Amino acid sequence: MAATAALLAILVLAGTATHSEAASSSATGEKTTHIKLYWHDVVSGPSPTVVQVAQAATTNASKTGFGGVVVIDDPLTEGPALNSSRLLGRAQGTYISAGKDDVSLFMSMNFVFTAGRYNGSTVAIMGRNAVFSAVREMAVVGGTGVFRWARGYAQARTHTFDLKTGDATVEYNVFIKH
């Protein structure tokens, strides 16, 4: 009987401890935000948003473009159509062709929001982008404004890719704890 009472007391205390940990987590005011948007890498035309700024001596001979360094200032839109979707901001940063044997990029960019509820805030994204994979995941490593102290992940899915021009539209689903 005493053993049963002791076990019951332990279970009650364990349940109380778990409950207070959950309460303290929610007491921090931390939120999780999901943002879906479209990233437009425009290589062609009179006003490209992608510029190659460096390359290795062997980059042009490489089947993967290994060693190429690109700077971007890509539009971020609400929908997949660049010219008719609402502009939410810009993706500003770099990507480097980092895969010698497969086409993969090292990406380091900020999603800079210039419209909508996140206007004035940024989200920093960094990681490997294996461009021929159906879904690629990169880390959210920081942010500013509404997204100060941000962490999380971004999933990229190619929406369209034009083989003739090199232009690409990529759907990003960004999950941010802040």
Phi, psi and chi 1 to 4 in degrees:
 res  aa     phi    psi   chi1   chi2   chi3   chi4
   1 MET       -  -45.2  178.5   95.4  153.3      -
   2 ALA   -63.6  -36.3      -      -      -      -
   3 ALA   -65.9  -39.2      -      -      -      -
   4 THR   -65.1  -42.4  -55.5      -      -      -
   5 ALA   -64.4  -39.8      -      -      -      -
   6 ALA   -66.2  -42.4      -      -      -      -
   7 LEU   -63.2  -43.2 -179.9   58.5      -      -
   8 LEU   -61.3  -41.8 -176.0   57.1      -      -
   9 ALA   -62.7  -41.7      -      -      -      -
  10 ILE   -63.5  -44.2  -70.3  169.9      -      -
  11 LEU   -62.9  -41.5  -70.5  174.8      -      -
  12 VAL   -63.7  -45.3  168.7      -      -      -
  13 LEU   -64.3  -41.0  -71.6  172.9      -      -
  14 ALA   -62.6  -42.6      -      -      -      -
  15 GLY   -64.0  -37.4      -      -      -      -
  16 THR   -66.8  -42.4  -54.9      -      -      -
  17 ALA   -63.1  -44.1      -      -      -      -
  18 THR   -62.9  -43.4  -57.4      -      -      -
  19 HIS   -62.1  -42.5  176.6   69.6      -      -
  20 SER   -70.7  -31.5   77.4      -      -      -
  21 GLU   -64.6  -43.9  -74.7  173.9   14.3      -
  22 ALA   -63.4  -40.3      -      -      -      -
  23 ALA   -65.5  -38.8      -      -      -      -
  24 SER   -70.6  -31.7   98.0      -      -      -
  25 SER   -64.9  -44.3  -68.5      -      -      -
  26 SER   -74.5  -23.6   63.6      -      -      -
  27 ALA   -69.3  -16.4      -      -      -      -
  28 THR   -72.9  -17.7   64.2      -      -      -
  29 GLY    79.7   11.0      -      -      -      -
  30 GLU   -68.3  138.2 -173.2  172.3   76.1      -
  31 LYS  -117.8  159.5  -66.7 -169.5 -123.4  179.1
  32 THR  -117.0  127.1  -59.8      -      -      -
  33 THR  -119.4  136.3  -59.8      -      -      -
  34 HIS  -112.3  125.5  169.3 -134.8      -      -
  35 ILE  -122.7  127.1  -58.6  171.6      -      -
  36 LYS  -109.6  127.6  178.3  179.5  176.8  179.8
  37 LEU  -151.6  174.3   50.1   74.1      -      -
  38 TYR  -121.1  133.2  -68.3   83.6      -      -
  39 TRP  -106.1  126.0  177.6   92.0      -      -
  40 HIS  -114.9  109.4  -59.2  -86.6      -      -
  41 ASP   -94.3  101.5 -148.6   30.7      -      -
  42 VAL  -102.2  109.9 -179.1      -      -      -
  43 VAL   -94.5  -33.7  177.9      -      -      -
  44 SER   -93.7  175.2   66.3      -      -      -
  45 GLY    82.5 -176.4      -      -      -      -
  46 PRO   -76.3  -15.4   27.2  -33.1      -      -
  47 SER  -135.8   69.6 -174.5      -      -      -
  48 PRO   -65.8  151.6   20.7  -27.0      -      -
  49 THR  -105.3    6.8   62.5      -      -      -
  50 VAL  -129.9  130.7 -179.8      -      -      -
  51 VAL  -135.2  126.5  177.8      -      -      -
  52 GLN   -78.7  126.6 -175.1  164.1  -18.0      -
  53 VAL  -110.7  -14.6  -65.4      -      -      -
  54 ALA  -159.6  159.1      -      -      -      -
  55 GLN  -159.4  157.3   66.0 -178.4   32.8      -
  56 ALA   -80.5  164.5      -      -      -      -
  57 ALA   -59.8  -26.6      -      -      -      -
  58 THR  -101.0    3.0   57.8      -      -      -
  59 THR   -58.1  -47.8  -62.9      -      -      -
  60 ASN   -65.0  -28.7  -72.1  -23.1      -      -
  61 ALA   -85.0  -13.0      -      -      -      -
  62 SER   -76.9  137.1  167.8      -      -      -
  63 LYS   -69.3  -15.9   66.5 -179.5 -178.6 -179.0
  64 THR  -111.5   -1.3   65.5      -      -      -
  65 GLY    73.8   18.8      -      -      -      -
  66 PHE   -48.3  126.9 -179.3   64.2      -      -
  67 GLY    98.5   -7.4      -      -      -      -
  68 GLY   -74.2  137.2      -      -      -      -
  69 VAL  -119.2  128.1  178.9      -      -      -
  70 VAL  -124.5  141.3  172.0      -      -      -
  71 VAL  -109.4  137.4  173.7      -      -      -
  72 ILE  -124.4  150.9   62.7  168.6      -      -
  73 ASP  -142.1   69.7 -172.7    5.5      -      -
  74 ASP   -88.7  138.5  -69.9  -16.1      -      -
  75 PRO   -65.5  143.7   -9.7   18.1      -      -
  76 LEU  -115.1  123.0  -61.5  171.3      -      -
  77 THR  -124.4  163.4   62.1      -      -      -
  78 GLU   -70.8  -35.9 -155.1  166.9   54.7      -
  79 GLY  -123.9  177.2      -      -      -      -
  80 PRO   -76.1  -17.3   24.1  -30.8      -      -
  81 ALA   -85.2  113.6      -      -      -      -
  82 LEU   -59.3  -45.8  175.6   58.2      -      -
  83 ASN   -83.9  -14.0  -64.6  -39.8      -      -
  84 SER  -121.3   -3.1   60.7      -      -      -
  85 SER   -92.0  152.1  -65.7      -      -      -
  86 ARG   -66.2  128.8 -178.3  171.6  161.8 -135.1
  87 LEU   -75.6  124.4 -176.8   67.5      -      -
  88 LEU  -100.8  -24.1  -61.6  175.3      -      -
  89 GLY   166.1 -155.9      -      -      -      -
  90 ARG  -134.6  147.7  -49.0  -69.4  -64.2 -172.1
  91 ALA  -100.4  112.9      -      -      -      -
  92 GLN  -117.7  129.6  -62.6  174.4  -28.2      -
  93 GLY   163.4 -147.5      -      -      -      -
  94 THR  -138.1  157.0   62.0      -      -      -
  95 TYR  -139.5  147.9   57.6   82.3      -      -
  96 ILE  -124.7  133.7  -59.1  165.8      -      -
  97 SER   -73.8  102.2 -177.1      -      -      -
  98 ALA  -105.2   -6.8      -      -      -      -
  99 GLY   -94.9  119.6      -      -      -      -
 100 LYS   -77.5  -38.1 -172.6  174.5  179.1 -165.4
 101 ASP  -107.1  -12.5  -62.2  -41.1      -      -
 102 ASP  -139.1  155.2   65.6  -24.1      -      -
 103 VAL   -78.4  101.4  179.8      -      -      -
 104 SER  -141.1  144.6   61.3      -      -      -
 105 LEU  -113.9  147.5  -53.8  172.8      -      -
 106 PHE   -97.4  120.0  169.7   73.4      -      -
 107 MET  -111.9  137.1  -55.5 -160.0   59.2      -
 108 SER  -140.1  107.0  176.3      -      -      -
 109 MET  -149.5  157.5   61.3 -174.8  165.6      -
 110 ASN  -110.4  131.7  -74.0  -52.0      -      -
 111 PHE   -87.9  111.0  -78.1    8.1      -      -
 112 VAL  -102.1  109.7  179.9      -      -      -
 113 PHE   -85.5  127.8  -65.9   97.0      -      -
 114 THR  -119.9    2.3   57.9      -      -      -
 115 ALA  -153.2  163.5      -      -      -      -
 116 GLY    80.6 -167.0      -      -      -      -
 117 ARG   -68.6  -16.9   68.4 -168.2  -66.2 -165.8
 118 TYR  -105.2   13.0  -53.2  118.3      -      -
 119 ASN   -50.1  128.1 -175.6   17.2      -      -
 120 GLY    92.0   -6.9      -      -      -      -
 121 SER  -102.6  161.3  -62.5      -      -      -
 122 THR  -134.5  157.9   67.0      -      -      -
 123 VAL  -130.2  127.2  173.9      -      -      -
 124 ALA   -95.0  127.2      -      -      -      -
 125 ILE  -122.7  136.8  -62.7  171.4      -      -
 126 MET  -147.1  143.0 -176.1 -178.3  -64.5      -
 127 GLY   152.3 -175.1      -      -      -      -
 128 ARG   -84.3  136.1 -177.8  176.0 -171.6  -95.0
 129 ASN  -126.2   97.7 -177.5  -12.0      -      -
 130 ALA   -81.8   93.1      -      -      -      -
 131 VAL   -60.1  -23.5  -63.3      -      -      -
 132 PHE   -92.3    1.4  -67.6  122.7      -      -
 133 SER   -79.6  145.8  -65.4      -      -      -
 134 ALA   -60.7  -44.5      -      -      -      -
 135 VAL  -128.4  129.5  179.3      -      -      -
 136 ARG  -116.9  140.8  -70.0   89.0   67.6 -167.9
 137 GLU  -118.9  131.8 -169.7  168.4  -66.7      -
 138 MET  -128.0  160.2  -69.1  161.5  -90.4      -
 139 ALA   -87.4  140.4      -      -      -      -
 140 VAL   -88.7  117.7  169.3      -      -      -
 141 VAL  -110.0    0.2  -63.5      -      -      -
 142 GLY   170.0 -176.0      -      -      -      -
 143 GLY  -177.4  174.3      -      -      -      -
 144 THR  -133.8  169.2   64.2      -      -      -
 145 GLY    64.4 -128.1      -      -      -      -
 146 VAL   -56.9  -29.5  171.1      -      -      -
 147 PHE  -100.0   21.6  -59.8  116.1      -      -
 148 ARG   -55.0  137.3 -173.2  176.1  -64.4  137.0
 149 TRP    69.5   21.5  -62.2  105.2      -      -
 150 ALA   -66.6  148.8      -      -      -      -
 151 ARG  -152.9  157.9   64.6 -166.5 -174.1  -71.8
 152 GLY   156.2 -147.1      -      -      -      -
 153 TYR  -150.8  158.6   63.5   97.4      -      -
 154 ALA  -125.1  135.0      -      -      -      -
 155 GLN  -110.2  128.4  -68.2 -179.6  -31.2      -
 156 ALA  -111.9  135.8      -      -      -      -
 157 ARG  -133.2  126.7  -68.8  173.6  176.6   80.6
 158 THR   -67.5  125.2  -59.3      -      -      -
 159 HIS   -89.8  -51.9 -175.5  -93.1      -      -
 160 THR  -143.4  149.5   57.5      -      -      -
 161 PHE  -143.3  123.0  177.3   67.5      -      -
 162 ASP   -95.8  111.0 -172.9  -39.3      -      -
 163 LEU   -63.0  -30.7  -72.8  170.5      -      -
 164 LYS   -73.9  -42.6  -70.8 -178.9 -176.6  176.3
 165 THR   -98.8  -25.2   64.4      -      -      -
 166 GLY    85.9   -0.3      -      -      -      -
 167 ASP   -69.2  141.4  -66.8   -7.4      -      -
 168 ALA  -137.7  145.6      -      -      -      -
 169 THR  -121.4  126.2  -61.0      -      -      -
 170 VAL  -123.7  131.4  178.7      -      -      -
 171 GLU   -83.5  127.5  175.3 -171.2  -64.0      -
 172 TYR  -113.4  130.4  -88.3   83.1      -      -
 173 ASN  -112.7  114.2  -79.4  -78.4      -      -
 174 VAL  -111.8  125.9 -173.7      -      -      -
 175 PHE  -113.0  115.9  -60.9   88.3      -      -
 176 ILE  -124.0  126.9  -50.6  157.7      -      -
 177 LYS   -96.6  129.8  -76.4 -167.9  177.6  -82.0
 178 HIS  -153.5      -   56.3  101.7      -      -
